[in-house]
Amino acid sequence: MLYIKQHRKKLGISVPKMSKLTGIPIRTIEDLEKRGDCLVSNALKIANVLGLKLDDLLTPPTDD
């Protein structure tokens, strides 16, 4: 399972902003967050925008 939504929210990035930064449609991001999985190409785009490594998306964010 990917923790896209949790990492996105921790950084204060909205779905529309994530869409703009990644080039992934809003609806697709919403679907990815619900399903918890996605294409590797989309996961890489998301990880890059969030400043994470791909592996980091597999772990819930900490409360640091």
mmCIF file of the N, C-alpha and C atoms, coordinates in Angstrom:
data_MODEL
# 
_entry.id   MODEL 
# 
loop_
_atom_site.group_PDB 
_atom_site.id 
_atom_site.type_symbol 
_atom_site.label_atom_id 
_atom_site.label_alt_id 
_atom_site.label_comp_id 
_atom_site.label_asym_id 
_atom_site.label_entity_id 
_atom_site.label_seq_id 
_atom_site.pdbx_PDB_ins_code 
_atom_site.Cartn_x 
_atom_site.Cartn_y 
_atom_site.Cartn_z 
_atom_site.occupancy 
_atom_site.B_iso_or_equiv 
_atom_site.pdbx_formal_charge 
_atom_site.auth_seq_id 
_atom_site.auth_comp_id 
_atom_site.auth_asym_id 
_atom_site.auth_atom_id 
_atom_site.pdbx_PDB_model_num 
ATOM 1   N N  . MET A 1 1  ? 0.835  -1.184 0.000   1.00 0.00 ? 1  MET A N  1 
ATOM 2   C CA . MET A 1 1  ? 0.000  0.000  0.000   1.00 0.00 ? 1  MET A CA 1 
ATOM 3   C C  . MET A 1 1  ? 0.882  1.250  0.000   1.00 0.00 ? 1  MET A C  1 
ATOM 4   N N  . LEU A 1 2  ? 0.482  2.223  -0.801  1.00 0.00 ? 2  LEU A N  1 
ATOM 5   C CA . LEU A 1 2  ? 1.190  3.498  -0.845  1.00 0.00 ? 2  LEU A CA 1 
ATOM 6   C C  . LEU A 1 2  ? 0.480  4.521  0.037   1.00 0.00 ? 2  LEU A C  1 
ATOM 7   N N  . TYR A 1 3  ? 1.241  5.295  0.759   1.00 0.00 ? 3  TYR A N  1 
ATOM 8   C CA . TYR A 1 3  ? 0.694  6.306  1.663   1.00 0.00 ? 3  TYR A CA 1 
ATOM 9   C C  . TYR A 1 3  ? 0.799  7.695  1.035   1.00 0.00 ? 3  TYR A C  1 
ATOM 10  N N  . ILE A 1 4  ? 0.255  7.823  -0.158  1.00 0.00 ? 4  ILE A N  1 
ATOM 11  C CA . ILE A 1 4  ? 0.340  9.075  -0.906  1.00 0.00 ? 4  ILE A CA 1 
ATOM 12  C C  . ILE A 1 4  ? -0.406 10.193 -0.173  1.00 0.00 ? 4  ILE A C  1 
ATOM 13  N N  . LYS A 1 5  ? -1.632 9.941  0.193   1.00 0.00 ? 5  LYS A N  1 
ATOM 14  C CA . LYS A 1 5  ? -2.464 10.974 0.815   1.00 0.00 ? 5  LYS A CA 1 
ATOM 15  C C  . LYS A 1 5  ? -1.850 11.460 2.126   1.00 0.00 ? 5  LYS A C  1 
ATOM 16  N N  . GLN A 1 6  ? -1.352 10.541 2.935   1.00 0.00 ? 6  GLN A N  1 
ATOM 17  C CA . GLN A 1 6  ? -0.789 10.910 4.228   1.00 0.00 ? 6  GLN A CA 1 
ATOM 18  C C  . GLN A 1 6  ? 0.454  11.793 4.048   1.00 0.00 ? 6  GLN A C  1 
ATOM 19  N N  . HIS A 1 7  ? 1.321  11.425 3.123   1.00 0.00 ? 7  HIS A N  1 
ATOM 20  C CA . HIS A 1 7  ? 2.519  12.236 2.872   1.00 0.00 ? 7  HIS A CA 1 
ATOM 21  C C  . HIS A 1 7  ? 2.137  13.593 2.276   1.00 0.00 ? 7  HIS A C  1 
ATOM 22  N N  . ARG A 1 8  ? 1.185  13.599 1.365   1.00 0.00 ? 8  ARG A N  1 
ATOM 23  C CA . ARG A 1 8  ? 0.742  14.846 0.737   1.00 0.00 ? 8  ARG A CA 1 
ATOM 24  C C  . ARG A 1 8  ? 0.177  15.793 1.779   1.00 0.00 ? 8  ARG A C  1 
ATOM 25  N N  . LYS A 1 9  ? -0.698 15.270 2.651   1.00 0.00 ? 9  LYS A N  1 
ATOM 26  C CA . LYS A 1 9  ? -1.318 16.110 3.676   1.00 0.00 ? 9  LYS A CA 1 
ATOM 27  C C  . LYS A 1 9  ? -0.301 16.619 4.689   1.00 0.00 ? 9  LYS A C  1 
ATOM 28  N N  . LYS A 1 10 ? 0.668  15.776 5.039   1.00 0.00 ? 10 LYS A N  1 
ATOM 29  C CA . LYS A 1 10 ? 1.698  16.189 5.998   1.00 0.00 ? 10 LYS A CA 1 
ATOM 30  C C  . LYS A 1 10 ? 2.466  17.400 5.473   1.00 0.00 ? 10 LYS A C  1 
ATOM 31  N N  . LEU A 1 11 ? 2.662  17.450 4.169   1.00 0.00 ? 11 LEU A N  1 
ATOM 32  C CA . LEU A 1 11 ? 3.382  18.567 3.562   1.00 0.00 ? 11 LEU A CA 1 
ATOM 33  C C  . LEU A 1 11 ? 2.463  19.738 3.199   1.00 0.00 ? 11 LEU A C  1 
ATOM 34  N N  . GLY A 1 12 ? 1.165  19.573 3.427   1.00 0.00 ? 12 GLY A N  1 
ATOM 35  C CA . GLY A 1 12 ? 0.220  20.654 3.166   1.00 0.00 ? 12 GLY A CA 1 
ATOM 36  C C  . GLY A 1 12 ? -0.024 20.918 1.691   1.00 0.00 ? 12 GLY A C  1 
ATOM 37  N N  . ILE A 1 13 ? 0.059  19.882 0.882   1.00 0.00 ? 13 ILE A N  1 
ATOM 38  C CA . ILE A 1 13 ? -0.161 20.021 -0.558  1.00 0.00 ? 13 ILE A CA 1 
ATOM 39  C C  . ILE A 1 13 ? -1.566 19.521 -0.887  1.00 0.00 ? 13 ILE A C  1 
ATOM 40  N N  . SER A 1 14 ? -2.345 20.359 -1.553  1.00 0.00 ? 14 SER A N  1 
ATOM 41  C CA . SER A 1 14 ? -3.707 19.981 -1.948  1.00 0.00 ? 14 SER A CA 1 
ATOM 42  C C  . SER A 1 14 ? -3.660 19.061 -3.162  1.00 0.00 ? 14 SER A C  1 
ATOM 43  N N  . VAL A 1 15 ? -4.767 18.382 -3.410  1.00 0.00 ? 15 VAL A N  1 
ATOM 44  C CA . VAL A 1 15 ? -4.854 17.518 -4.597  1.00 0.00 ? 15 VAL A CA 1 
ATOM 45  C C  . VAL A 1 15 ? -4.701 18.341 -5.881  1.00 0.00 ? 15 VAL A C  1 
ATOM 46  N N  . PRO A 1 16 ? -5.385 19.501 -5.995  1.00 0.00 ? 16 PRO A N  1 
ATOM 47  C CA . PRO A 1 16 ? -5.184 20.286 -7.222  1.00 0.00 ? 16 PRO A CA 1 
ATOM 48  C C  . PRO A 1 16 ? -3.726 20.728 -7.425  1.00 0.00 ? 16 PRO A C  1 
ATOM 49  N N  . LYS A 1 17 ? -3.048 21.097 -6.343  1.00 0.00 ? 17 LYS A N  1 
ATOM 50  C CA . LYS A 1 17 ? -1.647 21.498 -6.466  1.00 0.00 ? 17 LYS A CA 1 
ATOM 51  C C  . LYS A 1 17 ? -0.784 20.297 -6.860  1.00 0.00 ? 17 LYS A C  1 
ATOM 52  N N  . MET A 1 18 ? -1.056 19.141 -6.261  1.00 0.00 ? 18 MET A N  1 
ATOM 53  C CA . MET A 1 18 ? -0.322 17.925 -6.605  1.00 0.00 ? 18 MET A CA 1 
ATOM 54  C C  . MET A 1 18 ? -0.511 17.612 -8.084  1.00 0.00 ? 18 MET A C  1 
ATOM 55  N N  . SER A 1 19 ? -1.727 17.775 -8.560  1.00 0.00 ? 19 SER A N  1 
ATOM 56  C CA . SER A 1 19 ? -2.030 17.534 -9.969  1.00 0.00 ? 19 SER A CA 1 
ATOM 57  C C  . SER A 1 19 ? -1.210 18.452 -10.867 1.00 0.00 ? 19 SER A C  1 
ATOM 58  N N  . LYS A 1 20 ? -1.162 19.709 -10.499 1.00 0.00 ? 20 LYS A N  1 
ATOM 59  C CA . LYS A 1 20 ? -0.424 20.686 -11.299 1.00 0.00 ? 20 LYS A CA 1 
ATOM 60  C C  . LYS A 1 20 ? 1.074  20.389 -11.296 1.00 0.00 ? 20 LYS A C  1 
ATOM 61  N N  . LEU A 1 21 ? 1.609  20.003 -10.141 1.00 0.00 ? 21 LEU A N  1 
ATOM 62  C CA . LEU A 1 21 ? 3.040  19.743 -10.017 1.00 0.00 ? 21 LEU A CA 1 
ATOM 63  C C  . LEU A 1 21 ? 3.486  18.451 -10.696 1.00 0.00 ? 21 LEU A C  1 
ATOM 64  N N  . THR A 1 22 ? 2.594  17.452 -10.728 1.00 0.00 ? 22 THR A N  1 
ATOM 65  C CA . THR A 1 22 ? 2.955  16.153 -11.298 1.00 0.00 ? 22 THR A CA 1 
ATOM 66  C C  . THR A 1 22 ? 2.488  15.965 -12.732 1.00 0.00 ? 22 THR A C  1 
ATOM 67  N N  . GLY A 1 23 ? 1.463  16.712 -13.128 1.00 0.00 ? 23 GLY A N  1 
ATOM 68  C CA . GLY A 1 23 ? 0.872  16.506 -14.448 1.00 0.00 ? 23 GLY A CA 1 
ATOM 69  C C  . GLY A 1 23 ? -0.112 15.343 -14.468 1.00 0.00 ? 23 GLY A C  1 
ATOM 70  N N  . ILE A 1 24 ? -0.440 14.830 -13.282 1.00 0.00 ? 24 ILE A N  1 
ATOM 71  C CA . ILE A 1 24 ? -1.405 13.729 -13.152 1.00 0.00 ? 24 ILE A CA 1 
ATOM 72  C C  . ILE A 1 24 ? -2.776 14.351 -12.890 1.00 0.00 ? 24 ILE A C  1 
ATOM 73  N N  . PRO A 1 25 ? -3.814 13.963 -13.615 1.00 0.00 ? 25 PRO A N  1 
ATOM 74  C CA . PRO A 1 25 ? -5.145 14.539 -13.399 1.00 0.00 ? 25 PRO A CA 1 
ATOM 75  C C  . PRO A 1 25 ? -5.633 14.381 -11.957 1.00 0.00 ? 25 PRO A C  1 
ATOM 76  N N  . ILE A 1 26 ? -6.405 15.350 -11.504 1.00 0.00 ? 26 ILE A N  1 
ATOM 77  C CA . ILE A 1 26 ? -6.940 15.353 -10.138 1.00 0.00 ? 26 ILE A CA 1 
ATOM 78  C C  . ILE A 1 26 ? -7.677 14.054 -9.842  1.00 0.00 ? 26 ILE A C  1 
ATOM 79  N N  . ARG A 1 27 ? -8.555 13.663 -10.737 1.00 0.00 ? 27 ARG A N  1 
ATOM 80  C CA . ARG A 1 27 ? -9.347 12.443 -10.529 1.00 0.00 ? 27 ARG A CA 1 
ATOM 81  C C  . ARG A 1 27 ? -8.443 11.215 -10.353 1.00 0.00 ? 27 ARG A C  1 
ATOM 82  N N  . THR A 1 28 ? -7.366 11.164 -11.109 1.00 0.00 ? 28 THR A N  1 
ATOM 83  C CA . THR A 1 28 ? -6.430 10.043 -11.001 1.00 0.00 ? 28 THR A CA 1 
ATOM 84  C C  . THR A 1 28 ? -5.755 10.042 -9.638  1.00 0.00 ? 28 THR A C  1 
ATOM 85  N N  . ILE A 1 29 ? -5.326 11.198 -9.170  1.00 0.00 ? 29 ILE A N  1 
ATOM 86  C CA . ILE A 1 29 ? -4.698 11.277 -7.845  1.00 0.00 ? 29 ILE A CA 1 
ATOM 87  C C  . ILE A 1 29 ? -5.678 10.831 -6.772  1.00 0.00 ? 29 ILE A C  1 
ATOM 88  N N  . GLU A 1 30 ? -6.921 11.281 -6.864  1.00 0.00 ? 30 GLU A N  1 
ATOM 89  C CA . GLU A 1 30 ? -7.938 10.863 -5.888  1.00 0.00 ? 30 GLU A CA 1 
ATOM 90  C C  . GLU A 1 30 ? -8.109 9.342  -5.919  1.00 0.00 ? 30 GLU A C  1 
ATOM 91  N N  . ASP A 1 31 ? -8.146 8.765  -7.105  1.00 0.00 ? 31 ASP A N  1 
ATOM 92  C CA . ASP A 1 31 ? -8.281 7.315  -7.233  1.00 0.00 ? 31 ASP A CA 1 
ATOM 93  C C  . ASP A 1 31 ? -7.062 6.588  -6.668  1.00 0.00 ? 31 ASP A C  1 
ATOM 94  N N  . LEU A 1 32 ? -5.873 7.098  -6.928  1.00 0.00 ? 32 LEU A N  1 
ATOM 95  C CA . LEU A 1 32 ? -4.647 6.481  -6.420  1.00 0.00 ? 32 LEU A CA 1 
ATOM 96  C C  . LEU A 1 32 ? -4.643 6.476  -4.893  1.00 0.00 ? 32 LEU A C  1 
ATOM 97  N N  . GLU A 1 33 ? -5.088 7.580  -4.311  1.00 0.00 ? 33 GLU A N  1 
ATOM 98  C CA . GLU A 1 33 ? -5.110 7.684  -2.854  1.00 0.00 ? 33 GLU A CA 1 
ATOM 99  C C  . GLU A 1 33 ? -6.128 6.722  -2.247  1.00 0.00 ? 33 GLU A C  1 
ATOM 100 N N  . LYS A 1 34 ? -7.229 6.498  -2.922  1.00 0.00 ? 34 LYS A N  1 
ATOM 101 C CA . LYS A 1 34 ? -8.240 5.552  -2.429  1.00 0.00 ? 34 LYS A CA 1 
ATOM 102 C C  . LYS A 1 34 ? -7.765 4.113  -2.554  1.00 0.00 ? 34 LYS A C  1 
ATOM 103 N N  . ARG A 1 35 ? -7.152 3.791  -3.688  1.00 0.00 ? 35 ARG A N  1 
ATOM 104 C CA . ARG A 1 35 ? -6.714 2.414  -3.937  1.00 0.00 ? 35 ARG A CA 1 
ATOM 105 C C  . ARG A 1 35 ? -5.435 2.050  -3.202  1.00 0.00 ? 35 ARG A C  1 
ATOM 106 N N  . GLY A 1 36 ? -4.540 3.025  -3.055  1.00 0.00 ? 36 GLY A N  1 
ATOM 107 C CA . GLY A 1 36 ? -3.262 2.751  -2.397  1.00 0.00 ? 36 GLY A CA 1 
ATOM 108 C C  . GLY A 1 36 ? -2.238 2.097  -3.301  1.00 0.00 ? 36 GLY A C  1 
ATOM 109 N N  . ASP A 1 37 ? -2.473 2.167  -4.616  1.00 0.00 ? 37 ASP A N  1 
ATOM 110 C CA . ASP A 1 37 ? -1.486 1.649  -5.560  1.00 0.00 ? 37 ASP A CA 1 
ATOM 111 C C  . ASP A 1 37 ? -1.540 2.469  -6.836  1.00 0.00 ? 37 ASP A C  1 
ATOM 112 N N  . CYS A 1 38 ? -0.484 2.342  -7.656  1.00 0.00 ? 38 CYS A N  1 
ATOM 113 C CA . CYS A 1 38 ? -0.465 3.066  -8.922  1.00 0.00 ? 38 CYS A CA 1 
ATOM 114 C C  . CYS A 1 38 ? 0.682  2.564  -9.792  1.00 0.00 ? 38 CYS A C  1 
ATOM 115 N N  . LEU A 1 39 ? 0.735  3.093  -10.990 1.00 0.00 ? 39 LEU A N  1 
ATOM 116 C CA . LEU A 1 39 ? 1.838  2.787  -11.894 1.00 0.00 ? 39 LEU A CA 1 
ATOM 117 C C  . LEU A 1 39 ? 3.126  3.344  -11.293 1.00 0.00 ? 39 LEU A C  1 
ATOM 118 N N  . VAL A 1 40 ? 4.212  2.665  -11.543 1.00 0.00 ? 40 VAL A N  1 
ATOM 119 C CA . VAL A 1 40 ? 5.509  3.119  -11.038 1.00 0.00 ? 40 VAL A CA 1 
ATOM 120 C C  . VAL A 1 40 ? 5.824  4.519  -11.574 1.00 0.00 ? 40 VAL A C  1 
ATOM 121 N N  . SER A 1 41 ? 5.477  4.784  -12.810 1.00 0.00 ? 41 SER A N  1 
ATOM 122 C CA . SER A 1 41 ? 5.756  6.104  -13.394 1.00 0.00 ? 41 SER A CA 1 
ATOM 123 C C  . SER A 1 41 ? 5.047  7.213  -12.621 1.00 0.00 ? 41 SER A C  1 
ATOM 124 N N  . ASN A 1 42 ? 3.803  6.975  -12.217 1.00 0.00 ? 42 ASN A N  1 
ATOM 125 C CA . ASN A 1 42 ? 3.083  7.969  -11.421 1.00 0.00 ? 42 ASN A CA 1 
ATOM 126 C C  . ASN A 1 42 ? 3.651  8.059  -10.015 1.00 0.00 ? 42 ASN A C  1 
ATOM 127 N N  . ALA A 1 43 ? 4.010  6.933  -9.430  1.00 0.00 ? 43 ALA A N  1 
ATOM 128 C CA . ALA A 1 43 ? 4.592  6.935  -8.086  1.00 0.00 ? 43 ALA A CA 1 
ATOM 129 C C  . ALA A 1 43 ? 5.895  7.732  -8.068  1.00 0.00 ? 43 ALA A C  1 
ATOM 130 N N  . LEU A 1 44 ? 6.704  7.613  -9.119  1.00 0.00 ? 44 LEU A N  1 
ATOM 131 C CA . LEU A 1 44 ? 7.950  8.374  -9.206  1.00 0.00 ? 44 LEU A CA 1 
ATOM 132 C C  . LEU A 1 44 ? 7.683  9.872  -9.285  1.00 0.00 ? 44 LEU A C  1 
ATOM 133 N N  . LYS A 1 45 ? 6.698  10.274 -10.080 1.00 0.00 ? 45 LYS A N  1 
ATOM 134 C CA . LYS A 1 45 ? 6.336  11.699 -10.184 1.00 0.00 ? 45 LYS A CA 1 
ATOM 135 C C  . LYS A 1 45 ? 5.903  12.231 -8.827  1.00 0.00 ? 45 LYS A C  1 
ATOM 136 N N  . ILE A 1 46 ? 5.068  11.460 -8.142  1.00 0.00 ? 46 ILE A N  1 
ATOM 137 C CA . ILE A 1 46 ? 4.551  11.877 -6.837  1.00 0.00 ? 46 ILE A CA 1 
ATOM 138 C C  . ILE A 1 46 ? 5.683  11.958 -5.810  1.00 0.00 ? 46 ILE A C  1 
ATOM 139 N N  . ALA A 1 47 ? 6.522  10.944 -5.770  1.00 0.00 ? 47 ALA A N  1 
ATOM 140 C CA . ALA A 1 47 ? 7.644  10.938 -4.830  1.00 0.00 ? 47 ALA A CA 1 
ATOM 141 C C  . ALA A 1 47 ? 8.558  12.132 -5.068  1.00 0.00 ? 47 ALA A C  1 
ATOM 142 N N  . ASN A 1 48 ? 8.838  12.445 -6.314  1.00 0.00 ? 48 ASN A N  1 
ATOM 143 C CA . ASN A 1 48 ? 9.696  13.591 -6.635  1.00 0.00 ? 48 ASN A CA 1 
ATOM 144 C C  . ASN A 1 48 ? 9.104  14.896 -6.134  1.00 0.00 ? 48 ASN A C  1 
ATOM 145 N N  . VAL A 1 49 ? 7.812  15.088 -6.352  1.00 0.00 ? 49 VAL A N  1 
ATOM 146 C CA . VAL A 1 49 ? 7.146  16.320 -5.905  1.00 0.00 ? 49 VAL A CA 1 
ATOM 147 C C  . VAL A 1 49 ? 7.160  16.416 -4.376  1.00 0.00 ? 49 VAL A C  1 
ATOM 148 N N  . LEU A 1 50 ? 6.997  15.277 -3.707  1.00 0.00 ? 50 LEU A N  1 
ATOM 149 C CA . LEU A 1 50 ? 6.969  15.271 -2.244  1.00 0.00 ? 50 LEU A CA 1 
ATOM 150 C C  . LEU A 1 50 ? 8.372  15.271 -1.631  1.00 0.00 ? 50 LEU A C  1 
ATOM 151 N N  . GLY A 1 51 ? 9.399  15.186 -2.465  1.00 0.00 ? 51 GLY A N  1 
ATOM 152 C CA . GLY A 1 51 ? 10.765 15.168 -1.972  1.00 0.00 ? 51 GLY A CA 1 
ATOM 153 C C  . GLY A 1 51 ? 11.112 13.862 -1.276  1.00 0.00 ? 51 GLY A C  1 
ATOM 154 N N  . LEU A 1 52 ? 10.517 12.766 -1.757  1.00 0.00 ? 52 LEU A N  1 
ATOM 155 C CA . LEU A 1 52 ? 10.716 11.452 -1.148  1.00 0.00 ? 52 LEU A CA 1 
ATOM 156 C C  . LEU A 1 52 ? 11.352 10.490 -2.136  1.00 0.00 ? 52 LEU A C  1 
ATOM 157 N N  . LYS A 1 53 ? 11.886 9.399  -1.592  1.00 0.00 ? 53 LYS A N  1 
ATOM 158 C CA . LYS A 1 53 ? 12.302 8.283  -2.430  1.00 0.00 ? 53 LYS A CA 1 
ATOM 159 C C  . LYS A 1 53 ? 11.075 7.404  -2.641  1.00 0.00 ? 53 LYS A C  1 
ATOM 160 N N  . LEU A 1 54 ? 11.077 6.629  -3.675  1.00 0.00 ? 54 LEU A N  1 
ATOM 161 C CA . LEU A 1 54 ? 9.950  5.754  -3.981  1.00 0.00 ? 54 LEU A CA 1 
ATOM 162 C C  . LEU A 1 54 ? 9.607  4.855  -2.782  1.00 0.00 ? 54 LEU A C  1 
ATOM 163 N N  . ASP A 1 55 ? 10.624 4.309  -2.131  1.00 0.00 ? 55 ASP A N  1 
ATOM 164 C CA . ASP A 1 55 ? 10.405 3.450  -0.963  1.00 0.00 ? 55 ASP A CA 1 
ATOM 165 C C  . ASP A 1 55 ? 9.668  4.173  0.163   1.00 0.00 ? 55 ASP A C  1 
ATOM 166 N N  . ASP A 1 56 ? 9.874  5.482  0.287   1.00 0.00 ? 56 ASP A N  1 
ATOM 167 C CA . ASP A 1 56 ? 9.234  6.250  1.361   1.00 0.00 ? 56 ASP A CA 1 
ATOM 168 C C  . ASP A 1 56 ? 7.713  6.243  1.242   1.00 0.00 ? 56 ASP A C  1 
ATOM 169 N N  . LEU A 1 57 ? 7.196  6.106  0.038   1.00 0.00 ? 57 LEU A N  1 
ATOM 170 C CA . LEU A 1 57 ? 5.742  6.086  -0.150  1.00 0.00 ? 57 LEU A CA 1 
ATOM 171 C C  . LEU A 1 57 ? 5.104  4.823  0.438   1.00 0.00 ? 57 LEU A C  1 
ATOM 172 N N  . LEU A 1 58 ? 5.933  3.809  0.704   1.00 0.00 ? 58 LEU A N  1 
ATOM 173 C CA . LEU A 1 58 ? 5.427  2.558  1.269   1.00 0.00 ? 58 LEU A CA 1 
ATOM 174 C C  . LEU A 1 58 ? 5.310  2.609  2.791   1.00 0.00 ? 58 LEU A C  1 
ATOM 175 N N  . THR A 1 59 ? 5.773  3.684  3.403   1.00 0.00 ? 59 THR A N  1 
ATOM 176 C CA . THR A 1 59 ? 5.779  3.818  4.853   1.00 0.00 ? 59 THR A CA 1 
ATOM 177 C C  . THR A 1 59 ? 4.961  5.036  5.251   1.00 0.00 ? 59 THR A C  1 
ATOM 178 N N  . PRO A 1 60 ? 4.091  4.893  6.276   1.00 0.00 ? 60 PRO A N  1 
ATOM 179 C CA . PRO A 1 60 ? 3.342  6.068  6.729   1.00 0.00 ? 60 PRO A CA 1 
ATOM 180 C C  . PRO A 1 60 ? 4.303  7.149  7.241   1.00 0.00 ? 60 PRO A C  1 
ATOM 181 N N  . PRO A 1 61 ? 3.954  8.405  7.051   1.00 0.00 ? 61 PRO A N  1 
ATOM 182 C CA . PRO A 1 61 ? 4.830  9.473  7.553   1.00 0.00 ? 61 PRO A CA 1 
ATOM 183 C C  . PRO A 1 61 ? 4.843  9.487  9.081   1.00 0.00 ? 61 PRO A C  1 
ATOM 184 N N  . THR A 1 62 ? 5.943  9.950  9.637   1.00 0.00 ? 62 THR A N  1 
ATOM 185 C CA . THR A 1 62 ? 6.040  10.071 11.101  1.00 0.00 ? 62 THR A CA 1 
ATOM 186 C C  . THR A 1 62 ? 5.543  11.452 11.521  1.00 0.00 ? 62 THR A C  1 
ATOM 187 N N  . ASP A 1 63 ? 5.322  11.612 12.782  1.00 0.00 ? 63 ASP A N  1 
ATOM 188 C CA . ASP A 1 63 ? 4.817  12.878 13.315  1.00 0.00 ? 63 ASP A CA 1 
ATOM 189 C C  . ASP A 1 63 ? 5.935  13.826 13.739  1.00 0.00 ? 63 ASP A C  1 
ATOM 190 N N  . ASP A 1 64 ? 7.029  13.823 13.007  1.00 0.00 ? 64 ASP A N  1 
ATOM 191 C CA . ASP A 1 64 ? 8.173  14.705 13.327  1.00 0.00 ? 64 ASP A CA 1 
ATOM 192 C C  . ASP A 1 64 ? 7.805  16.148 13.156  1.00 0.00 ? 64 ASP A C  1 
# 
